[in-house]
């Protein structure tokens, strides 16, 4: 949810962009900002009407999540919920909608959105991220196919984010230790540049034991054992022609619960098996960083995959992947108005194999799309964004069936500055979804695809932004409907509706942000529990997040903290119990010694009062036979970062 009006962004973008550049590039300025305007101002389309509901992860949030996980990345944004407690199992929900139904990209490469339903399809190491944006509910046409209810855009660090203006070589070393689970992490980033060339290499290792929940019970199958790496090579000419190759890899190979996102089933809490999971993403891109006029082309090629290997008991191997390509031109009509048009292609696949039992099953889809999106400012008060897509999909099922479908998509977003301080905004979209690839771990050779039809999503939002200087408040109503949503060989209608509210307040040396989100999910018109809505949404109810930070009289010392809160939530008759609320307090102290500006020391206490709880987005709390995966109890983490 944007809590900043387009008019304010325009007035502050220049100074905020400068501040963001200093934060990223210069070791002597380590005052990472909790205000998302710093990140928002780096977005070329920050003022566009289709960004009105976008949420930006602030620099401070991202910096503090680098030795954490995706839950830490989105800790301050209530409308983005992350459940699962482990990087392997963490699933993201935006306005109650599972991220499987959103367009997801890393460095412009479309991400695979399918995996075994007991793990995450989009695990990522926050340590390699420089920017995260969530476009909720309404997707523009250039977001690509399958963006049914929004998009999540990840960008990884570049050499320029590590090096100062005159540096040719430098890096960052990050070390941390958490007492709960005895988790040790080390990450090294090296970067260099010469002439127009630049390169970056990043590697991280995290190891530990099983952690304890708030009751002091050891949660078996939760030990950290993660390896991640990122490599980048880029060249940019004096004329702004930039070519970039990026590749990342994550591997988690460890004993986990039989169902990795559970704490147990039927009272069993110690039945473990190996999950060997690997996640990769590759991208190759061209753009002109100085592009203007009517000829400003760009090209993006990508491949991403999720490989889940579970040797016991069935020698199961699940590989899911996405090949993608996008050719686009931006027509700069003037300094504020732009039309983006082009074509994109995706090949998605899911494969299940079991060499021991001689099984191999697969599904494949090919999608070719044409798109155009206009972002205009007709007057000082109006912002308009509208566009459309035409997609053609060919789908092949495990039984050899071949289905072909075509469909249009359209979107319209608008914002109007009613006064200097109050802006009204809203949007509508209708999105062709085609037939999605299913979870390859549940493929059946006996499936019949005769009843499958292409899905279609309909979205709407209506909101406001009110800016009174240091204090800003905003919010919106939202609605997402996905008709003919696929579950194996059956189809149903899914819905998520609710509202978001948010406020920020900044003062000399401090900043605070509060967000609140309420969502209700339905399947075929009836209120749904987690099982009915699986892979499409989650019954989140009302959740809230509070974040604040304050500089102190001690030079270089900053204090802060946050509150995660969920209210009690009544469940439908299909569930066996209602969801209990919780409140969790997190605190931190961060110190940059005045005599050693390249060093940052941090003490963090998560779950200060040792609450025993499962995050609201974690599956299974409403069922009596499921032991939900509880979050860690009180955890004290020490970390040190040095930049050279």
Secondary structure, 3 states (H helix, E strand, C coil): CCCCCHHHHHHHHHHHHHHHHHHHHCCCCCCCCCCCHHHHCCCCCCCCHHHCCEEECCHHHHHHCCCCCHHHHCCCCCCEEEECCCCCCCEEEECCEEHHHCEEEECCEECCCCCCCCCCCCCCCHHHEEEEEEEECCCCHHHCCCCCCEEEEEEECCHHHHCCCCCCEEEEEEEEEECCCCEEEEEEEEEEEECCEEEEEEEEEEECCCCECCCCCECCCCCCEEEEEEEEEEEECCCCEEEEEEEEEEEEEEEEECCCCEEEECCECCCEEEEEEEEEEEEEEEEECCCCCCCCEEEEEEEEEEEEEECCCCCEEEEEEEEEEEEEEEEECCCCCEEEEEEEEEEEEEEEEECCCCEEEEEEEEEEEEEEEEEECCCCCEEEEEEEEEEEEEEECCCCCEEEEEEEEEEEEEEEECCCCEEEEEEEEEEEEECCCCCHHHCCCCCCCCCCCCEEEEEEEEEEEEEECCEEEEEEEEEEEEEEEEECCEEEEEEEEEEEEEEEEEECCEEEEEEEEEEEEEECCEECCCCCCCCCECCCEEEEEEEEEEECCCCCEEEEEEEEEECCECCCCCCCCCECCEEEEEEEEEECCCCCCCEEEEEEEECCCCCCCCCCCCCCCCCCCEEECCCCCCEEEEEEEEEC
